[in-house]
């Protein structure tokens, strides 16, 4: 559940075979969690290039560019 390096690898492999917006979005989320904010922003840009109406990717990209990343929810409280 918290193996973000493996998740990043899996998303990269998946989008190499079949690029799709949600794959780039989740790659971005994973990279955010790993602290790779530039890589996350790049992934969100690719998602938006494929699907400009993807609000979640736009919101997260805007937050990263503004310097105010959106925090991840604390899953331990759910």
Backbone as ProteinMPNN parsed JSONL, in Angstrom:
{"seq_chain_A": "XXXXXXXXXXXXXXXXXXXXXXXXXXXXXXXXXXXXXXXXXXXXXXXXXXXXXXXXXXXXXXXXXXXXXXXXXXXXXX", "coords_chain_A": {"N_chain_A": [[0.81, -1.207, 0.0], [2.039, 1.23, 0.552], [4.185, 1.378, -1.146], [5.567, 3.313, -3.022], [7.637, 3.63, -4.872], [7.587, 1.239, -6.335], [5.02, 1.489, -7.353], [5.312, 3.749, -8.978], [7.066, 2.704, -10.899], [5.393, 0.722, -11.983], [3.306, 2.3, -13.094], [4.774, 3.731, -15.004], [5.544, 1.625, -16.685], [3.045, 0.789, -17.598], [2.02, 3.063, -19.002], [3.901, 3.215, -20.962], [3.249, 1.127, -22.607], [0.524, 1.58, -23.203], [-0.382, 4.624, -23.423], [-2.358, 6.702, -21.391], [-4.653, 9.103, -20.043], [-5.44, 8.862, -17.266], [-3.485, 7.174, -16.311], [-1.184, 8.763, -16.449], [-2.044, 10.706, -14.65], [-2.146, 9.254, -12.189], [0.496, 8.523, -12.036], [1.569, 11.021, -11.593], [0.434, 11.583, -9.052], [1.714, 9.609, -7.548], [4.385, 10.377, -7.84], [4.291, 12.831, -6.55], [3.908, 11.959, -3.934], [6.341, 10.762, -3.546], [7.908, 12.949, -3.413], [8.864, 14.077, -5.716], [8.278, 16.647, -7.214], [8.591, 18.105, -9.599], [8.581, 16.054, -11.492], [6.014, 15.1, -11.016], [4.462, 17.305, -11.825], [5.091, 17.299, -14.552], [3.92, 14.859, -15.324], [1.207, 15.45, -14.822], [0.845, 17.471, -16.716], [1.098, 15.981, -19.076], [-1.122, 14.303, -18.82], [-3.139, 16.223, -19.026], [-2.665, 17.163, -21.593], [-3.6, 15.075, -23.075], [-6.195, 14.832, -22.171], [-7.806, 17.476, -21.779], [-9.925, 18.244, -20.124], [-9.61, 17.108, -17.642], [-10.147, 17.655, -14.531], [-9.067, 17.072, -11.941], [-6.324, 16.648, -12.469], [-5.659, 19.157, -13.469], [-6.18, 20.798, -11.223], [-4.288, 19.783, -9.372], [-1.894, 20.268, -10.741], [-2.009, 23.085, -10.971], [-1.818, 23.731, -8.239], [0.748, 22.753, -7.631], [2.357, 24.358, -9.309], [1.833, 26.842, -8.236], [3.116, 26.636, -5.876], [1.867, 25.657, -3.678], [1.252, 22.802, -2.875], [-1.372, 20.363, -2.925], [-2.301, 18.697, -0.054], [-1.92, 15.189, 0.7], [-4.518, 12.981, 1.681], [-4.746, 11.771, 4.99], [-4.651, 8.538, 5.243], [-4.743, 6.846, 7.421], [-6.607, 7.783, 9.157], [-9.05, 7.125, 8.243]], "CA_chain_A": [[0.0, 0.0, 0.0], [2.869, 2.429, 0.599], [5.387, 1.155, -1.951], [5.403, 4.273, -4.096], [8.631, 3.383, -5.914], [7.044, 0.178, -7.191], [3.858, 2.045, -8.048], [5.836, 4.597, -10.048], [7.563, 1.791, -11.927], [4.238, 0.095, -12.622], [2.631, 3.287, -13.943], [5.642, 3.987, -16.156], [5.436, 0.478, -17.589], [1.703, 0.783, -18.189], [1.857, 4.12, -19.997], [4.799, 2.918, -22.084], [2.512, 0.204, -23.465], [-0.727, 2.215, -23.619], [-0.519, 5.917, -22.741], [-3.727, 7.117, -21.131], [-4.638, 10.229, -19.099], [-5.475, 8.498, -15.846], [-2.173, 6.606, -15.979], [-0.306, 9.901, -16.15], [-2.514, 11.332, -13.416], [-1.715, 8.478, -11.03], [1.956, 8.663, -11.984], [1.782, 12.3, -10.922], [0.138, 11.433, -7.619], [2.783, 8.795, -6.965], [5.597, 11.199, -7.773], [4.095, 13.8, -5.462], [4.131, 11.253, -2.667], [7.783, 10.515, -3.451], [8.596, 14.232, -3.293], [9.34, 14.481, -7.036], [7.23, 17.571, -7.632], [8.766, 18.418, -11.017], [8.105, 14.883, -12.216], [4.554, 15.076, -10.867], [3.92, 18.344, -12.703], [5.24, 16.803, -15.923], [2.899, 13.828, -15.533], [-0.088, 16.122, -14.909], [0.796, 18.147, -18.017], [0.841, 14.956, -20.095], [-2.521, 13.9, -18.676], [-3.975, 17.307, -19.543], [-2.5, 17.23, -23.042], [-4.443, 14.022, -23.632], [-7.586, 15.049, -21.749], [-7.808, 18.817, -21.176], [-11.016, 18.427, -19.162], [-9.327, 16.367, -16.407], [-10.12, 18.671, -13.471], [-8.151, 16.688, -10.861], [-4.952, 16.901, -12.917], [-5.494, 20.612, -13.537], [-6.106, 21.319, -9.857], [-3.017, 19.404, -8.747], [-0.845, 21.004, -11.439], [-2.089, 24.484, -10.534], [-1.315, 23.804, -6.866], [2.206, 22.585, -7.663], [2.95, 25.528, -9.945], [1.687, 27.973, -7.322], [3.93, 26.414, -4.681], [1.004, 25.211, -2.58], [0.735, 21.467, -3.211], [-2.533, 19.855, -2.198], [-1.834, 17.577, 0.77], [-2.568, 13.902, 0.6], [-5.342, 12.641, 2.837], [-4.144, 10.815, 5.915], [-5.467, 7.342, 5.135], [-4.83, 6.148, 8.699], [-7.735, 8.316, 9.904], [-10.3, 6.658, 7.633]], "C_chain_A": [[0.85, 1.266, 0.0], [4.153, 2.265, -0.192], [5.303, 2.023, -3.202], [6.442, 4.111, -5.191], [8.156, 2.293, -6.868], [5.84, 0.682, -7.98], [4.309, 2.923, -9.211], [6.325, 3.739, -11.218], [6.418, 1.145, -12.698], [3.499, 1.071, -13.543], [3.461, 3.612, -15.174], [5.559, 2.856, -17.174], [4.095, 0.479, -18.304], [1.561, 1.849, -19.269], [2.831, 3.973, -21.154], [4.101, 2.012, -23.094], [1.27, 0.886, -24.041], [-0.897, 3.526, -22.865], [-1.995, 6.3, -22.579], [-3.713, 8.164, -20.021], [-4.619, 9.818, -17.637], [-4.177, 7.829, -15.411], [-1.179, 7.708, -15.639], [-0.734, 10.609, -14.867], [-1.994, 10.579, -12.194], [-0.192, 8.415, -10.919], [2.298, 9.97, -11.266], [1.523, 12.22, -9.426], [1.248, 10.668, -6.91], [4.051, 9.616, -6.814], [5.469, 12.288, -6.719], [4.426, 13.151, -4.129], [5.616, 10.97, -2.438], [8.586, 11.816, -3.302], [9.172, 14.734, -4.604], [8.289, 15.4, -7.656], [7.363, 17.98, -9.09], [8.27, 17.268, -11.884], [6.592, 14.76, -12.16], [3.915, 16.089, -11.804], [3.994, 17.914, -14.161], [4.169, 15.761, -16.246], [1.516, 14.459, -15.653], [-0.238, 16.853, -16.248], [0.494, 17.154, -19.14], [-0.596, 14.467, -20.031], [-3.431, 14.954, -19.295], [-3.839, 17.482, -21.05], [-3.398, 16.208, -23.734], [-5.918, 14.242, -23.333], [-7.673, 16.394, -21.023], [-8.893, 19.048, -20.122], [-10.778, 17.704, -17.835], [-9.084, 17.357, -15.264], [-9.122, 18.327, -12.363], [-6.702, 16.969, -11.243], [-4.685, 18.403, -12.977], [-5.353, 21.21, -12.149], [-4.766, 21.011, -9.213], [-1.863, 20.133, -9.418], [-0.842, 22.464, -11.005], [-1.52, 24.65, -9.127], [0.212, 23.67, -6.84], [2.888, 23.818, -8.227], [2.896, 26.737, -9.02], [2.543, 27.828, -6.064], [3.133, 25.986, -3.472], [0.421, 23.843, -2.913], [-0.447, 21.086, -2.329], [-2.073, 18.671, -1.363], [-2.597, 16.292, 0.479], [-3.412, 13.681, 1.843], [-4.597, 11.639, 3.702], [-5.042, 9.587, 5.948], [-5.629, 6.61, 6.457], [-6.033, 6.63, 9.518], [-9.071, 7.845, 9.35], [-10.691, 5.307, 8.137]], "O_chain_A": [[0.404, 2.291, -0.516], [5.128, 2.967, 0.079], [5.008, 1.537, -4.294], [6.156, 4.427, -6.346], [8.312, 2.42, -8.082], [5.668, 0.333, -9.148], [3.749, 2.847, -10.304], [6.029, 4.024, -12.379], [6.471, 1.035, -13.923], [3.109, 0.701, -14.651], [2.918, 3.754, -16.27], [5.511, 3.099, -18.38], [4.029, 0.196, -19.5], [1.035, 1.567, -20.346], [2.612, 4.546, -22.221], [4.337, 2.12, -24.297], [1.001, 0.776, -25.237], [-1.49, 3.547, -21.786], [-2.774, 6.224, -23.53], [-2.849, 8.118, -19.145], [-3.854, 10.374, -16.85], [-3.809, 7.917, -14.24], [-0.427, 7.605, -14.67], [0.108, 11.058, -14.088], [-1.462, 11.191, -11.267], [0.345, 8.269, -9.82], [3.205, 10.014, -10.436], [2.306, 12.731, -8.626], [1.668, 11.033, -5.812], [4.715, 9.559, -5.779], [6.452, 12.627, -6.061], [5.136, 13.724, -3.302], [6.09, 10.941, -1.303], [9.798, 11.781, -3.091], [9.902, 15.725, -4.61], [7.511, 14.982, -8.513], [6.352, 18.185, -9.761], [7.611, 17.492, -12.9], [5.959, 14.364, -13.139], [2.944, 15.779, -12.495], [3.055, 18.143, -14.923], [3.58, 15.788, -17.327], [0.727, 14.045, -16.503], [-1.316, 16.855, -16.843], [-0.277, 17.458, -20.05], [-1.223, 14.24, -21.065], [-4.38, 14.622, -20.005], [-4.787, 17.901, -21.715], [-3.893, 16.444, -24.837], [-6.785, 13.886, -24.132], [-7.619, 16.442, -19.795], [-8.776, 19.967, -19.311], [-11.666, 17.691, -16.983], [-7.966, 17.831, -15.061], [-8.401, 19.208, -11.894], [-5.934, 17.476, -10.425], [-3.614, 18.865, -12.585], [-4.483, 22.053, -11.928], [-4.169, 21.879, -8.576], [-0.939, 20.576, -8.736], [0.215, 23.02, -10.704], [-0.811, 25.62, -8.86], [0.887, 24.394, -6.108], [3.892, 24.276, -7.681], [3.808, 27.563, -9.02], [2.682, 28.77, -5.284], [3.658, 25.952, -2.359], [-0.771, 23.731, -3.201], [-0.509, 21.438, -1.152], [-1.506, 17.724, -1.909], [-3.758, 16.313, 0.07], [-3.062, 14.14, 2.93], [-3.898, 10.764, 3.192], [-6.08, 9.595, 6.609], [-6.564, 5.824, 6.607], [-6.437, 5.963, 10.47], [-10.117, 8.138, 9.929], [-11.719, 4.768, 7.725]]}, "name": "protein", "num_of_chains": 1, "seq": "XXXXXXXXXXXXXXXXXXXXXXXXXXXXXXXXXXXXXXXXXXXXXXXXXXXXXXXXXXXXXXXXXXXXXXXXXXXXXX"}
